[in-house]
Amino acid sequence: MSKSIATVVDRDVYDPRMAGKGIASASGNRAGATGKPAGRAGFLAGLVMMTMLAGATGLGLAFIVHDRAVTSSERRDSTSVLEPLRYAPGTSLFRLEPIVANLRHPRETFVRADIALILDEPDEAARTRLAAEVSGDIMAYLRTLDLARLEGASGLQFLREDLSERAAIRSEGRVRELILETLVVQ
């Protein structure tokens, strides 16, 4: 038993002839002139190099992104062409009072619609009269609908198209577009 203890002690003994040569001792540690492991300096050097590489990569990517952003904004500025107006200069937006109506089926279901009209009517009194007529027509139409007809995106699109068509017919073409701002079903 004393032989194994002596072997362990012999492995950890410092050999002055090997000092400064960086040769691993019997226990596996590399010893330098100061007796510190040489792996710590290598780790720190690698860490500094990786940090510098990451910083250089980030800086390079920042320049690339900046150049692309500048060229896309210049391209957008050079290609901006004035689009023709969608409506004639005499058109106006007229918001109707909220329309509340109950549906045909189920009877206890109510609909509230906020609608705006784009009109080709310069006279204020004529606009108000036309809006009242269209509003009454929309309320009468909503009372004939079933709840199943309003479900989903396609139901909302069909409702918008039907209301737009009815408003154009009622106004004899003076309503250019009907904008369905909100629709609440309760």
Short mmCIF file of the C-alpha atoms (twelve columns), coordinates in Angstrom:
data_MODEL
# 
_entry.id   MODEL 
# 
loop_
_atom_site.group_PDB 
_atom_site.id 
_atom_site.type_symbol 
_atom_site.label_atom_id 
_atom_site.label_alt_id 
_atom_site.label_comp_id 
_atom_site.label_asym_id 
_atom_site.label_seq_id 
_atom_site.Cartn_x 
_atom_site.Cartn_y 
_atom_site.Cartn_z 
_atom_site.pdbx_PDB_model_num 
ATOM 1   C CA . MET A 1   0.000   0.000  0.000   1 
ATOM 2   C CA . SER A 2   2.789   2.395  0.656   1 
ATOM 3   C CA . LYS A 3   4.090   1.729  -2.834  1 
ATOM 4   C CA . SER A 4   0.966   3.230  -4.479  1 
ATOM 5   C CA . ILE A 5   1.164   6.329  -2.290  1 
ATOM 6   C CA . ALA A 6   4.787   6.802  -3.248  1 
ATOM 7   C CA . THR A 7   3.886   6.557  -6.953  1 
ATOM 8   C CA . VAL A 8   1.302   9.340  -6.674  1 
ATOM 9   C CA . VAL A 9   3.760   11.559 -4.868  1 
ATOM 10  C CA . ASP A 10  6.453   10.945 -7.510  1 
ATOM 11  C CA . ARG A 11  4.125   11.987 -10.351 1 
ATOM 12  C CA . ASP A 12  3.496   15.411 -8.831  1 
ATOM 13  C CA . VAL A 13  7.115   16.241 -8.095  1 
ATOM 14  C CA . TYR A 14  8.467   19.293 -9.947  1 
ATOM 15  C CA . ASP A 15  11.426  18.541 -12.221 1 
ATOM 16  C CA . PRO A 16  13.650  21.643 -12.590 1 
ATOM 17  C CA . ARG A 17  15.201  20.289 -15.822 1 
ATOM 18  C CA . MET A 18  11.807  20.504 -17.580 1 
ATOM 19  C CA . ALA A 19  11.067  24.099 -16.535 1 
ATOM 20  C CA . GLY A 20  10.268  26.459 -19.433 1 
ATOM 21  C CA . LYS A 21  9.953   23.702 -22.029 1 
ATOM 22  C CA . GLY A 22  6.147   23.449 -21.891 1 
ATOM 23  C CA . ILE A 23  6.257   19.658 -21.632 1 
ATOM 24  C CA . ALA A 24  3.444   18.023 -19.771 1 
ATOM 25  C CA . SER A 25  4.296   16.537 -16.452 1 
ATOM 26  C CA . ALA A 26  3.234   13.073 -15.485 1 
ATOM 27  C CA . SER A 27  -0.099  14.389 -14.145 1 
ATOM 28  C CA . GLY A 28  -1.015  15.916 -17.532 1 
ATOM 29  C CA . ASN A 29  -0.536  19.637 -16.783 1 
ATOM 30  C CA . ARG A 30  1.627   21.689 -19.096 1 
ATOM 31  C CA . ALA A 31  4.014   23.720 -17.054 1 
ATOM 32  C CA . GLY A 32  5.510   26.971 -18.295 1 
ATOM 33  C CA . ALA A 33  8.134   29.220 -16.718 1 
ATOM 34  C CA . THR A 34  5.663   30.577 -14.209 1 
ATOM 35  C CA . GLY A 35  4.099   27.259 -13.391 1 
ATOM 36  C CA . LYS A 36  0.627   28.353 -14.731 1 
ATOM 37  C CA . PRO A 37  -1.154  26.160 -17.214 1 
ATOM 38  C CA . ALA A 38  -0.566  27.323 -20.820 1 
ATOM 39  C CA . GLY A 39  -4.227  26.551 -21.769 1 
ATOM 40  C CA . ARG A 40  -5.554  29.718 -20.105 1 
ATOM 41  C CA . ALA A 41  -3.566  32.043 -22.373 1 
ATOM 42  C CA . GLY A 42  -4.640  30.085 -25.445 1 
ATOM 43  C CA . PHE A 43  -8.283  30.253 -24.356 1 
ATOM 44  C CA . LEU A 44  -8.117  34.011 -23.825 1 
ATOM 45  C CA . ALA A 45  -6.410  34.531 -27.188 1 
ATOM 46  C CA . GLY A 46  -9.101  32.463 -28.922 1 
ATOM 47  C CA . LEU A 47  -11.835 34.385 -27.093 1 
ATOM 48  C CA . VAL A 48  -10.373 37.736 -28.169 1 
ATOM 49  C CA . MET A 49  -10.070 36.549 -31.787 1 
ATOM 50  C CA . MET A 50  -13.673 35.281 -31.879 1 
ATOM 51  C CA . THR A 51  -14.920 38.567 -30.389 1 
ATOM 52  C CA . MET A 52  -13.055 40.574 -33.018 1 
ATOM 53  C CA . LEU A 53  -14.378 38.290 -35.780 1 
ATOM 54  C CA . ALA A 54  -17.970 38.674 -34.521 1 
ATOM 55  C CA . GLY A 55  -17.586 42.471 -34.353 1 
ATOM 56  C CA . ALA A 56  -16.183 42.637 -37.892 1 
ATOM 57  C CA . THR A 57  -19.011 40.429 -39.204 1 
ATOM 58  C CA . GLY A 58  -21.642 42.628 -37.542 1 
ATOM 59  C CA . LEU A 59  -20.044 45.775 -38.938 1 
ATOM 60  C CA . GLY A 60  -19.924 44.277 -42.434 1 
ATOM 61  C CA . LEU A 61  -23.592 43.241 -42.277 1 
ATOM 62  C CA . ALA A 62  -24.563 46.708 -41.039 1 
ATOM 63  C CA . PHE A 63  -22.901 48.290 -44.079 1 
ATOM 64  C CA . ILE A 64  -24.657 45.853 -46.433 1 
ATOM 65  C CA . VAL A 65  -28.090 46.485 -44.900 1 
ATOM 66  C CA . HIS A 66  -27.527 50.244 -44.949 1 
ATOM 67  C CA . ASP A 67  -26.517 50.189 -48.619 1 
ATOM 68  C CA . ARG A 68  -29.592 48.148 -49.566 1 
ATOM 69  C CA . ALA A 69  -31.894 50.462 -47.628 1 
ATOM 70  C CA . VAL A 70  -30.428 53.555 -49.289 1 
ATOM 71  C CA . THR A 71  -30.646 52.077 -52.803 1 
ATOM 72  C CA . SER A 72  -34.253 50.886 -52.279 1 
ATOM 73  C CA . SER A 73  -35.345 54.324 -51.020 1 
ATOM 74  C CA . GLU A 74  -33.605 56.007 -53.971 1 
ATOM 75  C CA . ARG A 75  -35.294 53.587 -56.353 1 
ATOM 76  C CA . ARG A 76  -38.673 54.246 -54.716 1 
ATOM 77  C CA . ASP A 77  -38.168 58.014 -54.983 1 
ATOM 78  C CA . SER A 78  -37.164 57.830 -58.632 1 
ATOM 79  C CA . THR A 79  -40.103 55.615 -59.624 1 
ATOM 80  C CA . SER A 80  -42.812 57.505 -57.730 1 
ATOM 81  C CA . VAL A 81  -45.252 58.645 -60.363 1 
ATOM 82  C CA . LEU A 82  -48.407 60.508 -59.560 1 
ATOM 83  C CA . GLU A 83  -51.346 58.186 -59.835 1 
ATOM 84  C CA . PRO A 84  -54.520 59.550 -61.382 1 
ATOM 85  C CA . LEU A 85  -57.237 60.509 -58.949 1 
ATOM 86  C CA . ARG A 86  -59.769 57.803 -58.276 1 
ATOM 87  C CA . TYR A 87  -62.644 60.280 -58.040 1 
ATOM 88  C CA . ALA A 88  -63.417 63.571 -59.730 1 
ATOM 89  C CA . PRO A 89  -62.631 66.735 -57.772 1 
ATOM 90  C CA . GLY A 90  -66.332 67.388 -57.021 1 
ATOM 91  C CA . THR A 91  -66.928 64.164 -55.079 1 
ATOM 92  C CA . SER A 92  -67.482 64.180 -51.326 1 
ATOM 93  C CA . LEU A 93  -67.613 61.700 -48.471 1 
ATOM 94  C CA . PHE A 94  -70.882 61.689 -46.550 1 
ATOM 95  C CA . ARG A 95  -71.210 59.603 -43.370 1 
ATOM 96  C CA . LEU A 96  -74.650 58.246 -42.636 1 
ATOM 97  C CA . GLU A 97  -76.081 57.989 -39.149 1 
ATOM 98  C CA . PRO A 98  -75.624 54.462 -37.738 1 
ATOM 99  C CA . ILE A 99  -78.328 52.139 -39.062 1 
ATOM 100 C CA . VAL A 100 -79.824 49.677 -36.568 1 
ATOM 101 C CA . ALA A 101 -82.190 46.960 -37.770 1 
ATOM 102 C CA . ASN A 102 -83.282 43.504 -36.690 1 
ATOM 103 C CA . LEU A 103 -82.691 40.566 -39.002 1 
ATOM 104 C CA . ARG A 104 -85.424 38.411 -40.468 1 
ATOM 105 C CA . HIS A 105 -84.076 35.235 -38.908 1 
ATOM 106 C CA . PRO A 106 -83.403 34.929 -35.948 1 
ATOM 107 C CA . ARG A 107 -85.769 37.702 -34.854 1 
ATOM 108 C CA . GLU A 108 -83.840 38.651 -31.701 1 
ATOM 109 C CA . THR A 109 -80.637 39.439 -33.675 1 
ATOM 110 C CA . PHE A 110 -79.853 43.088 -34.344 1 
ATOM 111 C CA . VAL A 111 -77.426 44.624 -36.836 1 
ATOM 112 C CA . ARG A 112 -75.713 47.998 -36.491 1 
ATOM 113 C CA . ALA A 113 -73.993 49.348 -39.604 1 
ATOM 114 C CA . ASP A 114 -71.853 52.464 -39.949 1 
ATOM 115 C CA . ILE A 115 -71.785 53.457 -43.607 1 
ATOM 116 C CA . ALA A 116 -70.221 56.273 -45.616 1 
ATOM 117 C CA . LEU A 117 -71.145 57.277 -49.155 1 
ATOM 118 C CA . ILE A 118 -68.961 58.827 -51.838 1 
ATOM 119 C CA . LEU A 119 -71.272 61.182 -53.701 1 
ATOM 120 C CA . ASP A 120 -71.167 63.241 -56.888 1 
ATOM 121 C CA . GLU A 121 -73.571 65.794 -55.445 1 
ATOM 122 C CA . PRO A 122 -72.333 69.353 -54.808 1 
ATOM 123 C CA . ASP A 123 -75.512 70.637 -53.110 1 
ATOM 124 C CA . GLU A 124 -75.711 70.078 -49.338 1 
ATOM 125 C CA . ALA A 125 -79.509 69.804 -49.204 1 
ATOM 126 C CA . ALA A 126 -79.539 67.274 -52.049 1 
ATOM 127 C CA . ARG A 127 -76.827 65.249 -50.303 1 
ATOM 128 C CA . THR A 128 -78.824 65.130 -47.073 1 
ATOM 129 C CA . ARG A 129 -82.012 64.097 -48.889 1 
ATOM 130 C CA . LEU A 130 -80.161 61.449 -50.905 1 
ATOM 131 C CA . ALA A 131 -78.478 60.092 -47.748 1 
ATOM 132 C CA . ALA A 132 -81.870 59.756 -46.027 1 
ATOM 133 C CA . GLU A 133 -83.282 57.815 -48.987 1 
ATOM 134 C CA . VAL A 134 -80.274 55.489 -49.172 1 
ATOM 135 C CA . SER A 135 -80.317 54.993 -45.397 1 
ATOM 136 C CA . GLY A 136 -83.982 53.937 -45.469 1 
ATOM 137 C CA . ASP A 137 -83.337 51.569 -48.357 1 
ATOM 138 C CA . ILE A 138 -80.393 49.983 -46.525 1 
ATOM 139 C CA . MET A 139 -82.491 49.495 -43.383 1 
ATOM 140 C CA . ALA A 140 -85.257 47.811 -45.402 1 
ATOM 141 C CA . TYR A 141 -82.681 45.535 -47.058 1 
ATOM 142 C CA . LEU A 142 -81.074 44.557 -43.734 1 
ATOM 143 C CA . ARG A 143 -84.474 43.512 -42.367 1 
ATOM 144 C CA . THR A 144 -84.767 40.906 -45.141 1 
ATOM 145 C CA . LEU A 145 -81.448 39.166 -44.358 1 
ATOM 146 C CA . ASP A 146 -80.813 35.963 -42.457 1 
ATOM 147 C CA . LEU A 147 -77.867 35.680 -40.081 1 
ATOM 148 C CA . ALA A 148 -76.373 32.869 -42.183 1 
ATOM 149 C CA . ARG A 149 -76.042 35.277 -45.117 1 
ATOM 150 C CA . LEU A 150 -73.675 37.523 -43.122 1 
ATOM 151 C CA . GLU A 151 -71.284 34.820 -41.928 1 
ATOM 152 C CA . GLY A 152 -67.667 34.796 -43.076 1 
ATOM 153 C CA . ALA A 153 -65.636 37.060 -45.299 1 
ATOM 154 C CA . SER A 154 -67.616 36.157 -48.388 1 
ATOM 155 C CA . GLY A 155 -70.874 37.076 -46.637 1 
ATOM 156 C CA . LEU A 156 -69.479 40.492 -45.757 1 
ATOM 157 C CA . GLN A 157 -68.262 41.007 -49.330 1 
ATOM 158 C CA . PHE A 158 -71.682 40.057 -50.760 1 
ATOM 159 C CA . LEU A 159 -73.380 42.442 -48.324 1 
ATOM 160 C CA . ARG A 160 -71.079 45.288 -49.348 1 
ATOM 161 C CA . GLU A 161 -71.677 44.631 -53.050 1 
ATOM 162 C CA . ASP A 162 -75.468 44.377 -52.587 1 
ATOM 163 C CA . LEU A 163 -75.618 47.592 -50.570 1 
ATOM 164 C CA . SER A 164 -73.412 49.413 -53.089 1 
ATOM 165 C CA . GLU A 165 -75.621 48.297 -55.962 1 
ATOM 166 C CA . ARG A 166 -78.831 49.299 -54.144 1 
ATOM 167 C CA . ALA A 167 -77.374 52.723 -53.269 1 
ATOM 168 C CA . ALA A 168 -76.326 53.335 -56.880 1 
ATOM 169 C CA . ILE A 169 -79.798 52.379 -58.148 1 
ATOM 170 C CA . ARG A 170 -81.601 54.494 -55.513 1 
ATOM 171 C CA . SER A 171 -79.437 57.555 -56.233 1 
ATOM 172 C CA . GLU A 172 -79.522 57.159 -60.018 1 
ATOM 173 C CA . GLY A 173 -75.739 56.838 -60.213 1 
ATOM 174 C CA . ARG A 174 -74.832 59.770 -57.945 1 
ATOM 175 C CA . VAL A 175 -73.424 57.410 -55.281 1 
ATOM 176 C CA . ARG A 176 -70.003 56.394 -56.571 1 
ATOM 177 C CA . GLU A 177 -69.175 53.984 -53.783 1 
ATOM 178 C CA . LEU A 178 -70.591 52.726 -50.494 1 
ATOM 179 C CA . ILE A 179 -68.073 52.184 -47.706 1 
ATOM 180 C CA . LEU A 180 -69.140 49.742 -45.008 1 
ATOM 181 C CA . GLU A 181 -67.099 51.051 -42.071 1 
ATOM 182 C CA . THR A 182 -68.376 48.809 -39.261 1 
ATOM 183 C CA . LEU A 183 -70.923 46.045 -38.969 1 
ATOM 184 C CA . VAL A 184 -71.918 44.741 -35.560 1 
ATOM 185 C CA . VAL A 185 -74.251 41.767 -35.214 1 
ATOM 186 C CA . GLN A 186 -75.722 41.260 -31.754 1 
# 
